[in-house]
């Protein structure tokens, strides 16, 4: 059961990351928001798989990874459920839009960044738990640890005001950055699927 759930989580991550990349290019905002709410399900299952397989000497790191994954999920659901409901369906004032609309670079945009910062911390701690048994596992471990660096930018940059009042050019640059992230996390998800396939948990 552990292996099945972990591999299922990896597949969910693969599919949602690919769809998110495609929906950004179309563009199809509603689709992007929906798949962003599915990604945490896959990621938590994947993180739980790494938690299940690690030895007792690495349980603290694995448990920390699961907690940060849960915080990531909570923030992401807060952001994107608001986008697919209140922002999309309600008549909001300009001030409310500036706060709630993800595309305006307001409060919920900052929560989104904080959420992905928590995900980055989670991947870092997962990386600490992996005992690499081959080249693919070494790549997986390295990518997970390196992904942890994103926590710093996701946590600090919103405090600088750099994203306040996003303009069209900044939006295009953000799309490019997110497409890069999609490619990066797609590699992580594929390597995780291979990892669980070779090593039952």
Secondary structure, 3 states (H helix, E strand, C coil): CHHHHHHHHHHHHHHHHHHHHHHHHHCCHHHHHHHHHHHHHHHHHHHHHHHHHCCHHHHHHHHHHHHHHHHHHHHHHHHHHHHHHHHHHCCCCHHHHHHHCHHHCCHHHHHHHHHHHHHHHHHHHHHHHCCCCCHHHHHHHHHHHHHCCHHHHHHHHHHHCCCCCCCHHHHHHHHHHHHHHHHHHHHHHHHHHHHHHHCCC
